[in-house]
Amino acid sequence: MYDLTPIIGENLAKLRRKKRLSLDKLSELSGISKAMIGQIERGESNPTVNTLWKIASGLRVSFGKLIDTNQPATELVRLNDITPIIDTDGMTLVPLFSFDNDKGFEIFSVTMPPHSVHEAAGHVGGSEEYVLSFEGNLEVTMETETYTLAAGDAIRFKADQTHTYRNPSDKIVKFQTIIYYS
């Protein structure tokens, strides 16, 4: 199992320097405080999923660029070998396949506890999200439209807008999301 906190910090620092952005400028672009970005870069803070999405959007990169572990071309993923990202709302996000420039997408396994709500910031412009529900009933809202997915259902939507995931039930919801970056 590997700890993503130092990986995220190192990747963030490299990306910020590569784009020649100061902490102040990235803070302005992402809406995340300069102090928090510095703490993340130093590996002193375990950021929430929303914080990472906002930083990725500010950098105009995929979420996966922040959690990339530079794995070999062939990769067997075992769920128990990955340290999940657990957000403050209880949602657990497991990065199964990080972003690959040649492919243009990343894949996550997600678990939401009963009665939880997760609001996701919009991703990079032109991105699309594909959600495949495996267990429970998941509500996905974009702007004023809400869609309910039962186990086996799937939805595709433009992900450059704020979108919300909601588990309205007393049971855990499990789904996978594929984010495609055009």
The 8 nearest C-alpha neighbors of each residue, nearest first, counted from 0:
[[1, 80, 81, 82, 2, 79, 3, 78],
 [2, 0, 82, 3, 81, 80, 6, 4],
 [1, 3, 4, 82, 0, 5, 6, 81],
 [2, 4, 6, 5, 7, 1, 66, 82],
 [3, 5, 7, 6, 42, 2, 45, 8],
 [6, 4, 42, 8, 7, 3, 9, 2],
 [7, 5, 3, 9, 8, 4, 10, 66],
 [6, 8, 10, 65, 66, 4, 5, 9],
 [40, 9, 7, 5, 39, 11, 42, 6],
 [8, 10, 6, 12, 11, 7, 40, 5],
 [11, 9, 13, 7, 65, 12, 8, 6],
 [10, 12, 14, 8, 13, 9, 65, 7],
 [11, 13, 15, 9, 10, 14, 40, 16],
 [14, 12, 10, 16, 11, 15, 17, 9],
 [15, 13, 17, 11, 16, 12, 10, 18],
 [14, 16, 12, 18, 20, 17, 13, 11],
 [15, 17, 19, 13, 18, 14, 20, 12],
 [18, 16, 14, 19, 15, 13, 20, 12],
 [17, 19, 15, 16, 20, 14, 58, 13],
 [20, 18, 16, 17, 15, 21, 14, 24],
 [21, 19, 15, 18, 24, 16, 25, 22],
 [20, 22, 24, 23, 25, 19, 15, 16],
 [21, 23, 25, 33, 24, 26, 20, 36],
 [24, 22, 26, 21, 25, 33, 27, 20],
 [25, 23, 27, 21, 26, 22, 20, 28],
 [26, 24, 28, 22, 27, 23, 29, 20],
 [25, 27, 31, 23, 33, 29, 32, 24],
 [26, 28, 24, 25, 30, 29, 23, 31],
 [29, 27, 57, 25, 26, 30, 24, 58],
 [30, 28, 57, 54, 53, 26, 31, 27],
 [29, 31, 26, 27, 28, 32, 53, 54],
 [32, 30, 26, 29, 33, 35, 36, 50],
 [33, 31, 35, 26, 34, 36, 30, 27],
 [32, 34, 36, 26, 22, 35, 23, 37],
 [33, 35, 37, 32, 36, 38, 22, 31],
 [36, 34, 38, 32, 37, 33, 39, 31],
 [35, 37, 39, 33, 38, 34, 40, 32],
 [36, 38, 40, 34, 35, 39, 33, 41],
 [39, 37, 43, 35, 41, 44, 36, 40],
 [38, 40, 44, 42, 8, 36, 41, 37],
 [8, 39, 41, 37, 42, 38, 12, 9],
 [40, 42, 38, 39, 43, 8, 37, 5],
 [43, 41, 5, 39, 8, 40, 4, 44],
 [44, 42, 38, 41, 39, 45, 40, 4],
 [45, 43, 39, 38, 42, 46, 4, 35],
 [44, 46, 4, 47, 39, 43, 42, 3],
 [47, 45, 44, 50, 51, 48, 39, 4],
 [48, 46, 86, 50, 49, 51, 45, 87],
 [47, 49, 51, 50, 86, 52, 46, 84],
 [50, 48, 52, 51, 47, 119, 53, 120],
 [49, 51, 47, 53, 48, 52, 46, 54],
 [50, 52, 54, 48, 49, 53, 55, 47],
 [53, 51, 49, 55, 54, 50, 62, 56],
 [54, 52, 56, 50, 29, 51, 55, 57],
 [53, 55, 57, 29, 51, 56, 52, 58],
 [56, 54, 52, 58, 60, 57, 53, 62],
 [55, 57, 59, 53, 58, 54, 123, 122],
 [58, 56, 29, 28, 54, 59, 55, 53],
 [57, 59, 55, 56, 60, 54, 25, 15],
 [60, 58, 56, 57, 55, 123, 61, 54],
 [61, 59, 55, 58, 56, 64, 62, 123],
 [60, 62, 63, 64, 55, 98, 59, 123],
 [63, 61, 64, 55, 65, 52, 60, 51],
 [62, 64, 98, 97, 66, 61, 65, 67],
 [63, 65, 67, 62, 61, 66, 98, 60],
 [66, 64, 7, 63, 10, 62, 67, 11],
 [65, 67, 63, 7, 64, 68, 6, 3],
 [68, 66, 64, 63, 69, 97, 65, 98],
 [67, 69, 70, 66, 6, 97, 3, 64],
 [70, 68, 67, 71, 97, 72, 66, 64],
 [69, 71, 68, 72, 74, 67, 73, 97],
 [72, 70, 73, 74, 69, 68, 75, 67],
 [73, 71, 74, 70, 69, 75, 99, 96],
 [74, 72, 71, 75, 70, 76, 96, 69],
 [73, 75, 76, 71, 72, 70, 96, 77],
 [76, 74, 77, 73, 95, 71, 78, 96],
 [77, 75, 74, 78, 95, 80, 96, 81],
 [78, 76, 80, 79, 75, 81, 95, 74],
 [77, 79, 80, 81, 76, 95, 93, 82],
 [78, 80, 77, 81, 0, 82, 76, 83],
 [81, 79, 0, 77, 78, 82, 1, 76],
 [82, 80, 0, 79, 78, 83, 1, 93],
 [81, 83, 2, 1, 0, 84, 80, 3],
 [84, 82, 93, 92, 81, 85, 91, 94],
 [83, 85, 92, 91, 93, 86, 82, 48],
 [86, 84, 91, 90, 89, 83, 92, 87],
 [85, 87, 47, 90, 89, 88, 48, 84],
 [86, 88, 89, 85, 47, 90, 48, 117],
 [87, 89, 86, 90, 115, 117, 116, 85],
 [90, 88, 86, 87, 85, 112, 91, 111],
 [89, 91, 111, 86, 88, 85, 110, 92],
 [92, 90, 85, 110, 109, 84, 83, 89],
 [91, 93, 109, 84, 83, 108, 85, 107],
 [92, 94, 83, 108, 107, 95, 84, 109],
 [93, 95, 107, 96, 97, 106, 92, 108],
 [96, 94, 107, 106, 93, 76, 108, 97],
 [97, 95, 106, 105, 94, 98, 107, 63],
 [98, 96, 63, 105, 67, 94, 99, 95],
 [97, 99, 105, 63, 104, 64, 103, 100],
 [98, 100, 102, 101, 103, 104, 97, 105],
 [101, 99, 103, 102, 98, 104, 180, 61],
 [100, 102, 99, 103, 104, 98, 180, 105],
 [101, 103, 99, 100, 104, 98, 105, 179],
 [104, 102, 100, 180, 99, 179, 101, 98],
 [103, 105, 179, 178, 98, 102, 180, 99],
 [104, 106, 98, 97, 178, 96, 177, 63],
 [107, 105, 177, 96, 95, 176, 94, 178],
 [108, 106, 94, 95, 176, 93, 175, 109],
 [107, 109, 175, 93, 92, 174, 94, 176],
 [108, 110, 92, 174, 91, 173, 175, 107],
 [111, 109, 173, 91, 172, 90, 174, 112],
 [110, 112, 90, 172, 171, 91, 115, 173],
 [111, 113, 171, 115, 89, 114, 90, 172],
 [114, 112, 169, 170, 171, 168, 115, 166],
 [115, 113, 167, 166, 168, 112, 169, 116],
 [116, 114, 166, 113, 112, 165, 88, 111],
 [117, 115, 165, 164, 166, 118, 88, 114],
 [116, 118, 164, 163, 119, 165, 88, 115],
 [117, 119, 163, 162, 164, 120, 116, 161],
 [120, 118, 162, 161, 163, 49, 117, 121],
 [119, 121, 161, 122, 52, 53, 49, 118],
 [120, 122, 160, 159, 161, 158, 119, 123],
 [123, 121, 159, 158, 56, 120, 124, 126],
 [122, 124, 56, 159, 126, 59, 125, 121],
 [125, 123, 159, 126, 122, 158, 121, 180],
 [124, 126, 181, 159, 123, 180, 127, 157],
 [127, 125, 180, 158, 179, 124, 181, 123],
 [128, 126, 157, 158, 179, 156, 178, 180],
 [127, 129, 178, 158, 156, 155, 177, 179],
 [128, 130, 155, 177, 176, 154, 178, 131],
 [129, 131, 176, 154, 153, 175, 128, 155],
 [132, 130, 153, 175, 174, 152, 176, 133],
 [131, 133, 174, 150, 151, 152, 153, 134],
 [134, 132, 150, 174, 173, 151, 131, 135],
 [133, 135, 150, 173, 172, 132, 174, 136],
 [134, 136, 172, 150, 149, 171, 137, 170],
 [137, 135, 149, 148, 172, 166, 147, 150],
 [136, 138, 148, 166, 147, 165, 139, 135],
 [137, 139, 147, 165, 146, 164, 148, 166],
 [138, 140, 164, 146, 145, 163, 147, 137],
 [141, 139, 145, 163, 144, 162, 146, 142],
 [142, 140, 162, 144, 143, 145, 161, 163],
 [141, 143, 144, 140, 162, 161, 160, 145],
 [144, 142, 141, 145, 140, 162, 146, 139],
 [145, 143, 141, 140, 142, 146, 139, 162],
 [146, 144, 140, 139, 138, 143, 141, 147],
 [145, 147, 139, 138, 140, 148, 144, 137],
 [148, 146, 138, 137, 139, 149, 136, 145],
 [147, 149, 137, 152, 136, 138, 132, 146],
 [148, 150, 136, 152, 135, 151, 132, 137],
 [151, 149, 133, 134, 132, 152, 135, 136],
 [150, 152, 132, 133, 149, 153, 131, 134],
 [153, 151, 148, 132, 149, 150, 131, 154],
 [154, 152, 131, 130, 132, 148, 151, 155],
 [153, 155, 130, 129, 156, 131, 152, 148],
 [156, 154, 129, 128, 130, 127, 153, 157],
 [157, 155, 128, 127, 158, 154, 129, 141],
 [158, 156, 127, 159, 126, 128, 160, 125],
 [157, 159, 127, 160, 126, 128, 122, 121],
 [158, 160, 121, 122, 124, 123, 126, 157],
 [161, 159, 121, 158, 162, 120, 122, 157],
 [160, 162, 121, 120, 119, 141, 159, 163],
 [163, 161, 141, 119, 140, 118, 160, 120],
 [162, 164, 118, 140, 117, 139, 119, 165],
 [163, 165, 139, 117, 138, 116, 118, 140],
 [166, 164, 116, 138, 115, 137, 167, 117],
 [165, 167, 114, 137, 115, 168, 113, 138],
 [168, 166, 114, 165, 113, 169, 115, 137],
 [167, 169, 170, 113, 166, 114, 136, 171],
 [168, 170, 113, 114, 171, 167, 112, 166],
 [171, 169, 113, 168, 172, 135, 112, 166],
 [170, 172, 112, 113, 111, 135, 173, 110],
 [171, 173, 135, 111, 134, 110, 136, 166],
 [174, 172, 110, 134, 133, 109, 132, 111],
 [175, 173, 132, 133, 109, 131, 108, 110],
 [176, 174, 108, 131, 107, 109, 130, 132],
 [175, 177, 130, 107, 129, 106, 131, 178],
 [176, 178, 106, 129, 105, 128, 179, 130],
 [179, 177, 128, 104, 105, 127, 129, 176],
 [178, 180, 104, 127, 126, 103, 128, 177],
 [179, 181, 126, 103, 104, 178, 127, 125],
 [180, 125, 126, 179, 103, 127, 124, 104]]
